[in-house]
Amino acid sequence: MFYTKTTAFSCPEGSFAFMKIKELCMDERPREKMLEKGAAALSDAELLAILLRTGTGKKNVVDVARELLRIGDGRLNGVASMPVEKLCSVDGIGPGKAVTVAAAFELGRRSAAEPFVHDRTPVSSPRTVYRLMLPVLRGLDHEECWALFLNRANYLLGKERMSSGGMESTVIDVKSVLRRAIEKKASGVILVHNHPSGNALPGQADITQTDILRKALRSCDIQLVDHVVVAEDSWYSFADETLENEKF
């Protein structure tokens, strides 16, 4: 016979017993609640509980999910950036549950990275770029470099990850960006990379590599429309700023 995990409650006599998840009211049972009311009605902890499936002998699965969120500073982004080893440090989460949670967040990032086939909104400002790329880059503990390929009307032809680096830097592969821009018959390119530190200001290496890429694209009559550095709650646009008294 299989038993659901339980949660403690105080008995009148002062002793402790455990309440099974199925004995909780409907609003406290995440799977049933999702079936009845939809995923949007669930809290972050309840959604994580569905991924975790079971709790421990002392905590039900929602309590384990709440503990996971606590370790992630109360934020889903904090959980998303955790390596599998740190996920496993939570009581009730082993390697199997940890990889399930990590896989779910990775699927979310990949879904956000897919092109919007029916989206005909031009990519016309750094704010648009920020909103487009934040779901892809948020919560990462390392830098990634992406390229957005545009037609003459600034409609998105596609976006691709061009490189992935460490916590403080990533290399812009100029040849790869140029090759893919030519293959896609792009008229413009927007380079995007993230700063996990939360500071969107570019470093000298960012400035130097941007200049190299701009010159390489210009040699093929392709414009580097912008280079946007994405942080958690801000961005830096090379096109909007003046660097060394020169226009972008």
C-alpha positions in Angstrom: 0.0 0.0 0.0 1.2 3.5 -0.8 0.8 6.4 1.6 0.9 10.1 1.0 3.2 12.3 3.0 1.9 14.0 6.1 2.0 17.2 8.0 1.9 17.7 11.8 -0.9 19.3 13.8 -1.5 19.5 17.5 -4.0 17.2 19.2 -6.1 18.3 22.1 -4.1 16.2 24.5 -0.9 18.1 23.4 0.5 15.1 21.5 1.3 15.3 17.8 -0.2 13.4 14.8 0.2 13.8 11.1 -2.3 14.8 8.5 -2.1 13.3 5.1 -2.1 15.6 2.1 -5.4 14.0 0.8 -7.0 14.9 4.1 -6.3 18.6 3.7 -9.1 20.8 2.2 -9.2 21.1 -1.5 -7.6 24.6 -1.6 -4.5 23.1 0.1 -4.0 20.3 -2.3 -2.0 21.6 -5.2 -2.8 19.0 -7.9 -6.5 19.1 -7.3 -6.5 22.9 -7.0 -4.8 23.2 -10.3 -7.3 20.8 -12.0 -10.2 22.8 -10.6 -8.9 26.4 -10.9 -6.0 26.3 -13.3 -2.3 26.9 -12.8 -2.6 30.6 -12.4 -4.5 30.1 -9.1 -1.6 28.3 -7.4 1.2 30.0 -5.4 4.8 29.6 -6.3 5.2 27.0 -3.5 2.2 25.0 -4.7 3.6 24.9 -8.3 6.9 23.7 -7.0 5.1 21.1 -4.9 3.6 19.6 -8.0 7.1 19.1 -9.4 8.4 17.7 -6.1 5.5 15.2 -5.8 6.1 14.1 -2.2 7.3 15.5 1.1 9.0 13.8 4.1 7.8 12.1 7.2 7.7 15.5 9.0 6.8 17.9 6.2 4.2 17.7 3.5 5.3 18.5 0.0 4.1 22.1 0.1 6.2 22.7 3.2 9.2 21.3 1.4 8.5 23.7 -1.5 8.3 26.6 0.9 11.6 25.7 2.4 13.1 25.6 -1.1 11.8 29.1 -1.8 13.2 30.4 1.5 16.7 29.2 0.6 16.2 30.9 -2.8 15.5 34.2 -0.9 11.8 33.9 -1.5 12.1 34.3 -5.2 11.7 31.8 -8.1 14.7 33.4 -9.7 16.7 32.3 -6.7 15.5 28.8 -7.1 16.1 28.8 -10.9 19.8 29.8 -10.4 20.5 27.0 -7.9 22.7 24.1 -9.1 21.4 20.6 -8.6 23.8 20.2 -5.6 22.2 23.1 -3.7 18.7 21.9 -4.5 19.7 18.5 -2.9 20.7 20.3 0.3 17.0 20.9 1.1 15.5 18.2 3.3 13.1 16.1 1.2 14.8 16.8 -2.2 17.1 14.2 -3.6 18.8 14.0 -7.0 15.6 12.9 -8.8 13.5 15.8 -7.6 16.4 18.2 -8.0 16.8 17.4 -11.7 13.1 17.7 -12.2 13.0 21.2 -10.8 16.1 22.2 -12.8 14.6 20.8 -16.0 11.4 22.7 -15.5 13.2 26.0 -15.2 15.4 25.2 -18.2 12.2 24.4 -20.3 10.9 27.8 -19.2 14.0 29.5 -20.5 13.9 27.6 -23.8 10.2 28.4 -24.3 10.9 32.1 -23.7 13.8 31.9 -26.2 11.6 30.5 -29.0 10.7 33.1 -31.8 7.2 34.4 -31.8 6.1 33.3 -35.2 3.0 35.6 -35.3 4.6 38.6 -33.5 4.9 41.4 -36.0 6.0 44.0 -33.5 9.2 45.7 -34.6 12.2 45.6 -32.2 12.5 49.3 -32.0 13.9 50.2 -28.6 16.2 48.9 -25.8 13.0 48.4 -23.6 11.6 46.0 -26.2 14.9 44.1 -26.2 14.9 44.0 -22.4 11.3 42.7 -22.2 12.1 40.1 -24.9 15.3 38.7 -23.4 14.7 39.1 -19.6 12.7 35.8 -19.4 15.6 34.0 -21.1 18.4 35.6 -19.1 16.8 36.1 -15.7 18.1 33.9 -12.9 21.3 32.7 -14.8 24.5 32.5 -12.7 26.7 32.9 -15.7 26.9 35.3 -18.7 25.3 34.4 -22.1 25.6 36.3 -25.3 22.6 36.3 -27.7 22.1 37.8 -31.2 18.7 39.1 -32.5 18.6 39.1 -36.3 16.3 41.8 -37.9 15.0 42.6 -41.4 15.0 46.1 -42.8 11.8 46.9 -40.9 13.3 45.8 -37.6 11.1 42.7 -37.4 12.7 39.8 -35.7 13.9 37.0 -38.0 15.2 35.0 -35.1 17.3 35.0 -32.0 20.1 32.6 -31.1 22.5 32.1 -28.2 26.0 32.7 -29.5 28.1 31.9 -26.5 28.0 31.0 -22.8 30.7 31.9 -20.3 31.4 32.3 -16.7 30.0 34.5 -13.9 31.9 37.7 -15.1 32.4 37.4 -18.8 31.6 35.7 -22.1 33.3 35.9 -25.4 31.5 37.4 -28.4 32.2 35.1 -31.3 32.3 37.7 -34.1 32.6 35.1 -36.9 29.6 33.1 -35.8 27.4 36.2 -35.5 28.5 37.4 -38.9 27.9 34.0 -40.5 24.4 33.6 -39.0 23.4 37.1 -40.0 24.4 36.4 -43.6 22.6 33.1 -43.6 19.4 34.7 -42.3 19.8 37.6 -44.8 19.5 40.0 -41.9 19.8 43.7 -42.3 20.5 44.4 -38.7 21.8 42.7 -35.5 21.2 43.4 -31.9 23.7 41.9 -29.5 22.4 41.0 -26.0 24.2 39.7 -23.0 23.5 39.5 -19.3 25.4 40.6 -16.2 24.5 38.2 -13.3 26.0 40.7 -10.9 23.0 43.0 -11.3 25.1 45.9 -12.6 24.2 46.6 -16.2 27.2 49.0 -16.9 29.5 47.5 -19.6 33.1 46.8 -18.9 36.0 47.7 -21.2 36.0 44.2 -22.7 32.3 44.7 -23.6 33.1 48.1 -25.3 36.0 46.6 -27.2 34.2 43.6 -28.5 31.2 45.6 -29.5 33.4 47.9 -31.7 35.0 44.8 -33.3 31.6 43.3 -34.1 30.2 46.6 -35.5 33.1 46.9 -37.9 32.8 43.3 -39.0 29.1 43.6 -39.7 29.5 46.9 -41.5 32.0 45.3 -43.9 29.0 43.1 -45.1 26.5 46.0 -45.2 24.8 44.8 -42.0 24.1 47.2 -39.2 24.8 46.6 -35.5 21.6 48.2 -34.3 22.4 48.0 -30.6 24.2 46.1 -27.9 22.0 45.7 -24.8 23.4 44.6 -21.4 20.6 43.0 -19.3 20.7 43.0 -15.5 18.0 41.9 -13.1 16.0 45.1 -13.1 17.8 47.4 -15.5 19.6 47.5 -18.9 22.3 49.4 -20.7 22.0 50.3 -24.3 25.1 51.1 -26.3 22.9 52.8 -28.9 21.4 55.1 -26.3 24.7 56.1 -24.7 27.8 58.0 -25.9 31.0 56.1 -25.4 34.3 58.1 -25.7 32.4 60.9 -27.4 31.5 58.8 -30.4 28.0 57.8 -31.5 27.2 54.1 -31.6 
